[in-house]
Amino acid sequence: MLAQCDDCSQQVYVPHSCGHRSCPHCQQHESQQWLERQLKKQVPAEYFMVTFTLPKELRALAWQQQRTLYSLMTRCSWETLKTFTQNDPQLKGNAGAISVLHTHSRRLDYHPHVHCVIPAAAIDTEKRLWRTKRGKKGQDKNQTGYLFNHKALAKVFRAKLLEAITQEGLELPARYDPQGGGECRNRRERVSVPENWVVDVKSVGSGDKALVYLGRYLYKGVIQEKDIIAYRDGQVTFRCQDSKTKKMQTRTLPGAKFLWLILRHVLPKGFRRTRNFGFLHPNSKRLIGLLQYLLGVNPNQILAWLRKRPPIKCRCCGGAMSIVKTCIPSPFAFGTPIPTG
């Protein structure tokens, strides 16, 4: 692209981004646009982030059938939340959720899980009512609210996902037999598998910080450039946060293994990592607008704290630069004189 200063008319070439959703350098603008779209649909209710994790015994199957297993995890997690919302005595209605698939842990290991940001609210379409759920807060003011029991969510999610895998005609691992009480099919070798799957439920207040966290890895890959500390003698050092102590630590790997950690989290072509369900679906814009009007929510005020896209600064005078021409052939390939500055 060719950028020109609005003050001193200085020109400079700016390279286009590669546009790949796994690139740690690009897609900053796309992440910002996604975050703005989600915040515009914010409703006055307490938000929760529910995380559905795939057990390690099924990760090999997920790696072999990525497109199928990722879709099943996303669908079953939403169906679980929808069922609990409809059966909840305080809600009794249709839920809405923002679902984001992650395949990595903080150490970049293969760890498929689905994050669902869901407001503790529901719409009763028959009675045309908006219901919110009040948290079970005690005397401790720092105690967070309550949505659903995490153990009950895990049991229902487990049943739905195993049934969906069976209907797809996929074969479960040999040592995993859901009919045998969690024991292996070969009675000579009894291998225990987790009966209680892990589902985490956490209150995230108004939900904006949780959406910022999810949007950070939505279009920019699984690691940021600033977290890659060094590359020496074929070894790559990067920093990550320990999930238990919450402290930053470093990890050093050979260059080839580091690339493999990055590439194994590249999703199948055309697969959508994020999806909206229920009354937070893009088709429900009129409904969301009506809710915000009746409940006195100003979406423009919610977006006020977001940082605007930083402008390109002129190296000569420091003024803002504007893009005046795009899709220019590389000046290095044809010997075109490069503007100074």
C-alpha positions as CSV (number, residue, x, y, z in Angstrom):
1,M,0.0,0.0,0.0
2,L,1.1,3.6,-0.5
3,A,0.5,5.9,2.5
4,Q,0.8,9.7,2.3
5,C,1.1,12.1,5.1
6,D,-1.8,14.5,5.5
7,D,0.5,17.4,6.6
8,C,3.8,17.2,4.7
9,S,2.8,14.9,1.8
10,Q,5.5,12.4,2.6
11,Q,4.9,9.0,1.0
12,V,5.9,5.5,2.2
13,Y,5.2,2.0,1.2
14,V,3.3,-0.2,3.7
15,P,3.1,-4.0,3.2
16,H,-0.2,-5.7,3.1
17,S,-0.8,-8.2,5.9
18,C,-0.8,-11.9,4.9
19,G,-4.4,-12.2,6.0
20,H,-4.0,-15.7,7.5
21,R,-6.0,-16.1,10.7
22,S,-3.2,-18.0,12.4
23,C,-0.6,-15.3,11.8
24,P,0.6,-13.7,15.1
25,H,1.2,-10.4,13.4
26,C,-2.0,-9.8,11.3
27,Q,-5.7,-9.7,11.9
28,Q,-5.7,-7.1,14.7
29,H,-8.4,-5.1,12.9
30,E,-10.6,-8.2,12.4
31,S,-10.3,-9.0,16.1
32,Q,-11.4,-5.5,17.0
33,Q,-14.4,-5.7,14.6
34,W,-15.5,-9.0,16.1
35,L,-15.3,-7.6,19.6
36,E,-17.3,-4.6,18.6
37,R,-20.0,-6.8,17.1
38,Q,-20.3,-8.8,20.3
39,L,-20.4,-5.8,22.6
40,K,-23.2,-4.2,20.6
41,K,-25.3,-7.2,21.5
42,Q,-24.6,-6.9,25.2
43,V,-27.7,-7.2,27.5
44,P,-28.1,-6.1,31.2
45,A,-27.4,-9.4,33.0
46,E,-24.5,-11.2,34.7
47,Y,-22.3,-13.1,32.3
48,F,-20.7,-16.4,32.8
49,M,-17.9,-18.2,30.9
50,V,-18.6,-21.9,30.7
51,T,-15.7,-24.0,29.5
52,F,-16.3,-27.5,28.1
53,T,-13.1,-29.6,28.0
54,L,-12.5,-32.8,25.9
55,P,-10.9,-35.6,28.0
56,K,-7.4,-36.6,27.1
57,E,-8.6,-40.1,26.1
58,L,-10.5,-38.6,23.2
59,R,-7.9,-36.1,21.9
60,A,-6.4,-38.6,19.5
61,L,-9.8,-39.1,17.9
62,A,-10.3,-35.4,17.8
63,W,-6.9,-34.9,16.0
64,Q,-7.8,-37.6,13.4
65,Q,-11.3,-36.2,12.8
66,Q,-10.8,-32.5,13.5
67,R,-13.7,-31.0,11.5
68,T,-16.2,-33.5,12.9
69,L,-15.2,-33.5,16.5
70,Y,-14.8,-29.7,16.7
71,S,-18.3,-29.2,15.3
72,L,-19.7,-31.8,17.7
73,M,-18.1,-30.2,20.7
74,T,-19.5,-26.8,19.7
75,R,-23.0,-28.1,19.0
76,C,-23.2,-30.3,22.1
77,S,-21.9,-27.5,24.4
78,W,-24.7,-25.2,23.1
79,E,-27.3,-27.9,23.4
80,T,-26.3,-28.5,27.0
81,L,-26.6,-24.9,28.0
82,K,-29.9,-24.5,26.1
83,T,-31.4,-27.5,27.9
84,F,-30.3,-26.2,31.3
85,T,-31.7,-22.7,30.6
86,Q,-35.0,-24.1,29.5
87,N,-35.3,-26.3,32.6
88,D,-34.1,-23.7,35.1
89,P,-36.9,-22.5,37.4
90,Q,-35.8,-18.9,37.3
91,L,-35.1,-18.7,33.5
92,K,-37.6,-21.0,31.7
93,G,-36.8,-19.6,28.3
94,N,-34.4,-19.5,25.3
95,A,-30.8,-18.8,26.0
96,G,-28.1,-16.9,24.0
97,A,-24.4,-17.7,23.9
98,I,-21.2,-16.8,22.2
99,S,-19.1,-19.9,21.5
100,V,-15.4,-20.0,20.8
101,L,-13.3,-23.1,20.1
102,H,-9.7,-23.3,21.4
103,T,-7.4,-26.2,20.7
104,H,-4.4,-25.1,22.8
105,S,-3.4,-24.8,26.4
106,R,-1.3,-22.0,27.8
107,R,1.8,-24.1,27.0
108,L,0.6,-24.5,23.4
109,D,-0.1,-28.3,23.9
110,Y,-3.0,-29.9,22.2
111,H,-6.0,-29.3,24.5
112,P,-9.4,-28.9,22.7
113,H,-12.0,-27.0,24.6
114,V,-15.0,-24.7,24.0
115,H,-15.6,-21.4,25.7
116,C,-19.2,-20.3,25.9
117,V,-19.9,-16.7,27.1
118,I,-23.6,-16.8,28.2
119,P,-25.7,-14.2,30.0
120,A,-27.7,-15.4,33.0
121,A,-30.9,-14.4,31.2
122,A,-33.5,-15.9,28.9
123,I,-36.4,-14.9,26.6
124,D,-39.8,-16.5,27.0
125,T,-41.2,-16.2,23.5
126,E,-44.6,-17.5,24.4
127,K,-45.2,-15.1,27.3
128,R,-43.0,-12.4,25.8
129,L,-41.0,-12.1,29.0
130,W,-37.3,-11.3,29.8
131,R,-36.0,-13.2,32.8
132,T,-32.7,-12.9,34.5
133,K,-31.2,-15.2,37.2
134,R,-30.1,-13.8,40.5
135,G,-26.9,-15.2,41.9
136,K,-26.7,-17.1,45.2
137,K,-24.6,-14.6,47.0
138,G,-23.9,-14.9,50.6
139,Q,-22.4,-12.4,53.1
140,D,-19.2,-12.3,51.3
141,K,-19.4,-9.4,48.8
142,N,-16.6,-10.9,46.7
143,Q,-18.5,-14.2,46.1
144,T,-19.5,-14.6,42.5
145,G,-23.0,-15.5,41.2
146,Y,-24.3,-18.9,40.4
147,L,-25.5,-20.1,37.0
148,F,-25.6,-23.9,36.8
149,N,-24.0,-26.8,38.6
150,H,-20.7,-27.7,36.8
151,K,-21.0,-31.4,37.6
152,A,-24.5,-31.7,36.2
153,L,-23.3,-29.8,33.1
154,A,-20.4,-32.2,32.6
155,K,-22.7,-35.3,32.8
156,V,-25.1,-34.0,30.2
157,F,-22.3,-32.8,27.9
158,R,-20.6,-36.2,28.2
159,A,-23.8,-38.0,27.3
160,K,-24.6,-35.7,24.3
161,L,-21.1,-35.8,22.9
162,L,-20.7,-39.6,23.1
163,E,-24.1,-40.1,21.5
164,A,-23.2,-37.6,18.7
165,I,-19.9,-39.4,18.1
166,T,-21.7,-42.7,17.9
167,Q,-24.2,-41.3,15.4
168,E,-21.4,-40.0,13.2
169,G,-20.1,-43.6,12.9
170,L,-16.8,-42.8,14.6
171,E,-15.2,-45.5,16.7
172,L,-14.3,-44.7,20.3
173,P,-10.9,-45.7,21.6
174,A,-10.6,-49.4,22.5
175,R,-10.2,-48.8,26.2
176,Y,-13.2,-46.5,26.3
177,D,-16.5,-48.2,26.8
178,P,-19.4,-45.9,27.9
179,Q,-21.5,-49.0,28.6
180,G,-19.0,-50.6,30.8
181,G,-18.8,-48.1,33.6
182,G,-15.6,-46.5,32.4
183,E,-13.5,-49.7,32.1
184,C,-11.7,-51.0,29.1
185,R,-13.4,-53.6,26.9
186,N,-10.7,-56.1,27.5
187,R,-11.4,-57.2,31.0
188,R,-7.8,-58.5,31.4
189,E,-6.6,-54.9,31.3
190,R,-8.8,-52.6,33.3
191,V,-7.9,-49.1,32.5
192,S,-9.9,-46.4,34.3
193,V,-11.1,-43.4,32.3
194,P,-12.7,-40.3,33.6
195,E,-16.4,-40.7,34.3
196,N,-16.7,-37.1,35.4
197,W,-15.7,-34.7,32.6
198,V,-14.5,-31.2,33.4
199,V,-16.8,-28.3,32.9
200,D,-15.8,-24.9,34.4
201,V,-18.4,-22.2,35.2
202,K,-17.0,-18.8,36.1
203,S,-18.7,-15.4,36.5
204,V,-17.2,-12.7,34.3
205,G,-19.4,-9.7,35.3
206,S,-20.6,-7.8,32.3
207,G,-18.7,-10.1,29.9
208,D,-16.5,-7.5,28.2
209,K,-13.3,-8.7,29.7
210,A,-14.1,-12.4,28.7
211,L,-14.8,-11.3,25.2
212,V,-11.5,-9.4,25.0
213,Y,-9.7,-12.6,26.2
214,L,-11.4,-14.7,23.6
215,G,-10.9,-12.2,20.8
216,R,-7.1,-12.1,21.5
217,Y,-6.6,-15.5,20.0
218,L,-9.5,-15.5,17.5
219,Y,-7.8,-14.1,14.4
220,K,-4.1,-13.9,15.5
221,G,-3.1,-17.5,16.2
222,V,-2.2,-19.1,19.5
223,I,0.7,-16.9,20.5
224,Q,1.6,-13.3,20.2
225,E,4.8,-12.0,18.8
226,K,5.8,-10.3,22.0
227,D,5.7,-13.7,23.8
228,I,8.4,-15.1,21.5
229,I,11.5,-14.1,23.5
230,A,14.5,-15.5,21.7
231,Y,15.8,-17.7,19.0
232,R,19.4,-18.9,19.4
233,D,21.2,-22.0,18.2
234,G,18.0,-23.5,16.7
235,Q,16.1,-23.1,20.0
236,V,13.0,-21.0,20.4
237,T,12.2,-19.5,23.8
238,F,8.7,-18.2,24.5
239,R,6.8,-17.3,27.6
240,C,3.5,-18.6,28.9
241,Q,1.4,-18.5,32.0
242,D,1.2,-21.4,34.4
243,S,-2.4,-22.4,34.7
244,K,-2.1,-23.3,38.4
245,T,0.2,-20.6,39.9
246,K,-0.8,-17.9,37.3
247,K,2.9,-16.9,37.1
248,M,4.7,-16.4,33.9
249,Q,7.3,-19.0,32.9
250,T,9.5,-19.7,29.9
251,R,9.6,-22.7,27.6
252,T,12.5,-23.5,25.2
253,L,12.0,-25.9,22.3
254,P,13.8,-26.8,19.1
255,G,12.7,-24.7,16.2
256,A,11.0,-27.6,14.4
257,K,9.0,-28.7,17.5
258,F,8.0,-25.1,18.1
259,L,6.7,-24.8,14.6
260,W,4.8,-28.1,15.1
261,L,3.1,-26.7,18.2
262,I,1.9,-23.7,16.2
263,L,0.8,-25.7,13.1
264,R,-1.2,-28.3,14.9
265,H,-3.6,-25.5,16.1
266,V,-4.3,-24.3,12.6
267,L,-8.0,-25.2,12.0
268,P,-9.3,-27.0,9.0
269,K,-9.9,-24.8,6.0
270,G,-13.2,-23.0,6.2
271,F,-14.0,-24.0,9.8
272,R,-15.5,-21.3,11.9
273,R,-13.9,-21.0,15.3
274,T,-16.6,-18.7,16.8
275,R,-20.4,-19.1,16.6
276,N,-23.4,-17.3,18.1
277,F,-26.5,-19.1,19.3
278,G,-30.0,-18.2,20.5
279,F,-31.0,-14.6,20.9
280,L,-27.3,-13.6,20.4
281,H,-27.4,-14.9,16.8
282,P,-26.8,-12.3,14.1
283,N,-30.3,-12.9,12.8
284,S,-31.7,-11.5,16.1
285,K,-30.5,-7.9,15.7
286,R,-34.0,-6.5,15.8
287,L,-34.7,-8.5,19.0
288,I,-31.5,-7.3,20.7
289,G,-32.3,-3.7,19.6
290,L,-35.7,-3.9,21.2
291,L,-34.4,-5.4,24.4
292,Q,-31.7,-2.7,24.7
293,Y,-34.3,0.0,24.1
294,L,-36.8,-1.4,26.7
295,L,-34.1,-2.1,29.3
296,G,-32.3,1.2,28.8
297,V,-29.0,-0.1,27.4
298,N,-26.9,2.2,25.2
299,P,-24.6,0.1,23.0
300,N,-22.6,3.2,22.0
301,Q,-21.7,3.8,25.6
302,I,-20.5,0.2,25.9
303,L,-18.1,0.6,23.0
304,A,-16.7,3.9,24.3
305,W,-13.8,2.3,26.2
306,L,-12.5,0.4,23.1
307,R,-9.3,1.6,21.6
308,K,-9.5,2.9,18.1
309,R,-7.3,1.5,15.4
310,P,-4.0,3.3,15.7
311,P,-3.2,5.5,12.6
312,I,0.0,5.3,10.6
313,K,2.4,8.0,11.8
314,C,4.7,10.0,9.5
315,R,8.3,9.6,10.3
316,C,9.1,13.1,9.3
317,C,6.5,15.3,11.1
318,G,4.6,12.7,13.2
319,G,1.3,13.5,11.5
320,A,-1.3,10.9,10.5
321,M,-0.9,9.2,7.2
322,S,-3.7,8.0,4.8
323,I,-3.7,5.1,2.4
324,V,-3.9,6.6,-1.1
325,K,-3.2,3.4,-3.2
326,T,-3.4,-0.3,-2.6
327,C,-2.5,-3.6,-4.4
328,I,0.8,-2.1,-5.7
329,P,3.3,-4.6,-7.0
330,S,6.3,-5.0,-4.7
331,P,8.9,-2.2,-5.5
332,F,11.7,-4.7,-4.7
333,A,10.6,-7.0,-7.6
334,F,10.6,-4.4,-10.4
335,G,13.2,-1.9,-9.2
336,T,10.7,0.9,-8.5
337,P,12.3,3.7,-6.5
338,I,11.3,3.6,-2.9
339,P,10.1,6.8,-1.3
340,T,12.4,8.0,1.4
341,G,11.4,8.8,4.9
